[in-house]
Every structure is written in structure tokens, then in C-alpha cells.
Amino acid sequence: MPEITGRTRVFAILADPIAQVKTPQGLNRIMAERGVDGVMVPLHVAAADLATVLAGLRAVRSFGGAIVTVPHKTAIVPLLDAVSDAARLVGAVNAVRREPDGRLVGEILDGAGFVAGLRAAGHDPRGRSAYLAGAGGAANAIAFALAEAGVARLTVHNRTAARVEDLFARLRRLVPGLLLASGSPDPAGHDLVVNATSLGLRPEDPLPLDAARLEPGQLVAEIIMQPAETALLEHAAARGCRIHPGLPMLEGQLALMADFLRMRP
């Protein structure tokens, strides 16, 4: 733990639940390596309290910014003063920087981190067919990143069909020729299967898709970092699938997060 001084900049991660987060460990390590007088701490913030907490943080002059995760990535967007073009298109934010004048600026890095994590593990999504479970903030970011990475076909399954259609409308503006389909819980027939929901954080959670329809040789990827091997990944391994855990998505964007939050001396 670094020595806390009167000049220490404070960063936060906002989440609910929060016990599973791993970003503070990674960013505190990067700050130590860069010689930054700063610290990141977890803040357990319920959805109903997000606006109140953000208003308070805006007024804290030593507050440098925050990482934003479940369930706040979409809800925080209208509370910010500005967001990047990418975040506006995706409709979600996972990093917020406080400017010296108190303005809060948002960015989305999840998608870039997810694709970087895939590639680091030897899995290039270009030309592949992808199945995505979820249409929330992280799912939107991953959908756009997969589209930009050159997937040939993208199927999205979500309980709320309107959210899928809204996502597709925005994706078509970015990649007009991409084959898009609104899917069922059945992931068969795809090269890459991604759980981009929060289902799997808790032991009692249902599976995000029909695991009985997974096929040997498919790559099944998670965004959940804790537990490291979710029930979905256990089912996938048992069915002969290759598995890709959630931690590489974080590892793929830690440096991007640190740079965006200006974690430098």
C-alpha cells in the first residue's frame, strides 16, 4: 500500500456488487510503477444512489476519476458533462475522468480490452461468427469492438428485444455490411460465444444461454472475473469447448484506463 500524503489523488471504482472487482489491484500497481502519488479504492454504490455519489465526487478536488462497472455503465452517461464519440455510439461508459474545473468526462474501453484479451490469447475474431449474450453497457461495447475487429456475423440474444434492435441500429451506422441477427438462448453454429451479462457473478444465477447447445471446438468467453471459472465456463469445458475467462478483458485495458485517467506523475 503506498504512503498516503496530502497530495495523493484518489480514484474509485463504482459497482454493485463490488467484492469481485479486480481493477483497483491492477491500477494501483500501475501507479506504483509509474511513480504516481495516487490510490484507487472500491466504492459500493447502489443504482439509486449513483447520481448523489457522483455529485459529491465532482466537488472533491483531489478526486481524479473512476472506473465504472455493473450496473452503472449505461446509467452514468446522462450524468456526465461529456463523453467520447465511441461512448456516445455505444451508449455506455466504463471510465470517468474529473477535469480540473470539475467537469466529468466519460470513455468506453471495455470493447477494446475484450478484443485485446482475445488476441493476446491467440484468438483473432476476424472472419468469425460470434454469439453475444446480453445487450447492456459491456455487451454494447463488445459488440462494437467485434464489429470493428472484422467478425463476419454477429448474433445477439437479450431478454428485451428492443434493446437488441437499438444496438443493431447503431451498429449498422458503423458497419453497414455486417450480418446481424437477433438470437435465442441457443448458441449453436457460432465460432465465438460470449457471455456479456452479469449472470454468473452469484452461485445462484441461471446460465445466460442454453449450455446444452454448446458445440465442441467453440470458443466460449466470459467477461466475469470472479469467479475465475463461472458455471458457464465449466459447462463449456465439459462439452469440449475452448474457454476464455474474464480477466484478460481487464488486462487488455488497464494501460488504457491509466492513460485516460492521467495516472502519471
N, C-alpha and C positions, 0 to 999 in steps of 0.2 A: 504494500500500500504506500503510495507516495506521500511525502510530507505535505500537509495542507497548510497553505500560507494565506495571508491577506490578499494575495494576488491570484489565488487559484481560480481558474474558470470552471464553472460547474456545468456539466452536461447531464442529460437524463435520458432514460428510455421509458416511454409511456405505454402501458399494457394492462390488460385484464383478461386472464390471469397473468402473473408475472414470474412465478417461480421457475419457469422453464427457460427464461431468456439467457442468451449467451453473448450478446453483443457487448455488454459492459466489460467483460473479461478481455475480449479482443481489442476494443478501442482503448482501454486503459493500458494494455500492453503497447499499442502503437504510440500512445502519448509518451509513455516512458522511454521508448526507443528514440523518439524524436526530440526528447528533452522539453516537452510541453508541461507547463505548470497547470494541469487540469485533471479533472476526475469525472467519470461517468457513474451515476447512481441509478438504481431502479426506482421508479415511481409507480405504485399500483393505483391506477386511475380508472374508476368505473366510467362507462359511457355517459351516464347522466351528468358527470362532473367534469367532463373534458373541457368545456368552454370556460368554466370557472378556473380550473387549474392553468389553462393556457393564458388567461388574462393575468393571473398572478405572475407567471414566469416571464411574460412580456415586460413586466415592470422591474425585474431583477437584473441589475446592470452587469452582474458577474455571470449571468446565465449565457452560455454560448450556443445552446441549441439542443435538439432532442432527436432521438430515433423513435419512430412511431410504429407500433405493431398492433396485433389483434386486440380490440376490434375497432381501432381508431383511424385506419389508413384512409378511408373514404370520408368519414365524418369530419375529419380535421380540415379538409380542403377549404370549405367556405369560411373557416375561422382565420385563415391566413391572409396576409396582405398581398402576397404574390406567390405564384408557382411557376415552375418551368413549363416550356411548351410541352415537353414529354408528359409531365404530371397532369397538365390540363387535358391532354388527349386520353391518357389512361384513366383519369378521374380519381387518382389516389396519390398519396404522399407517404414516404416512409422515412424522410429526413427533413428536419426543420432547422434553419439557421436563424439566430437572432442577430440582426444588424445593429450597429452602434446606436442608431436612432430609435431602436425598439421595434422596428418592422420585423415581421416573421415571414421568411421565405421558404417555400417547400420544394422538394425534389423527390423523384421516384427512382430508386436504384435496384429494387427487387429483381426486375426482369433481367437487367444486365448481370447481376450477381448470379442468378439462376443459370443463365446460359454459360457464363464463365465457369461455373462449377461443373456443368456437364462437360464442357470442352476439356477442362483440366483432368477429368476422369477418363478422357478418351472417347466421349460420346458427342459427335457433331450432329446437331439436329437438321442440318441442311438436307433437303430432299426427302425427309422422313414424314410419316403421318403421325400426328400427335392427338392424344385424347386428354382433355383437361377437365378435371372435376372442380367446379367452383366458378363463380363469376364476381367475386368480391375484389377488394383492392389488390391483394397479391396476385390473384388469378388474372386480373386485367393486365397487370404489369408483365406477367409471364407470357400471356397471350401475345402482347405486342412485341416482346423480345423474341419469341419463337417465330413470329411472322417476319421480323427483320432479319432473323438468322436463316431464313430460307426454307422453313418447313413447307412441304408440298400440300398438306391438307391438315386442317385443324377442326376437331370436333370438341364442342364444349357442352358439358352436362351441368345443369343447375336446377334446383327445385323451382326457382322463379324464372319462367321462360322469358319474361320481359327484360330481365337483366342480360340474358344471353343475346337477345336481339339488339339491345342498346350497345353491347360490346361489339357485335358484328358490324353495326352501322359505322362505328368509329374505326374498326379495323379496315373496312372497305375503303375508307378515305386514305389510309396509309398504304395498303397493298391491295389494289383493286382486283388483281387476278387470283388472289388466294382462295382456294376451295374451303368453304366454311360449312359446318353442319351442326345443327342443334341435336345433341345426342341423348341417349338413355343411360341408365346405370351400367350398360353393357360396354366394356372397353375392348372387346374382341376386334381384331382386324387393324390394329394400330401398332406402329413400331415403338412409340413412346407413350407411356401412360403417366400422368402427373396428378397427384393429389394437391390441389392448391386451396383446400378448405382447412378449417381448424379441427376437423374431425380426426381424432387420433391423439389429441392432447391429453384426454382423460381416458382411463381404462374402460369406462362405461360407454364411450362413444360408439355409435354404429359405424360400420365401414362406409366410406364415401362413394363406393361403387360396388358392383357385383363381382367380388373376388373370384367366384367360381368360374367366371368367364375370362379370366386372365389366361394367356397362352404362353407356353414355353418359348423362351427367347426374347419376349418383350422386355423392354427396359421400363421398370416401374420406379418413379421418382417421387420423393416427398419434399415438402417444404418445412415440415415439423422437425424441430431439432431435438426436442426432449419429449418422449423417449427417443433415443437414437434409432431404435428399430421399432416402428409402430406396428400395430396389428396388421395393417395393410401390407407392409414390407414382409412381415412373417408369412402371410398368406402367399404373397408373390414368390418368395423364395421356395416355399413348399411346392409351388406349381411349376418350378423350373425357370422362373423369370430372373433376369438380372435386376439388381436393386441398387438404387442411388439415394442415400439418406439426405436429410435436410441441411446438415451442417455445411456442405460445400456452397450452398447458396449464400450463406453469411460470409464464408471465407472469400468468396468471389467478389464481395462488395465492401469489405472492411476498409481497404485503402481508399476506395471511392467515397465512403462515408466520412473518413477522417479528413480528406481533402475538402469535401463540401462544407464540413463544419469548421474548416480553417483551424484544424488541430496542428498548429505549428508554433514554434517559439515566437 
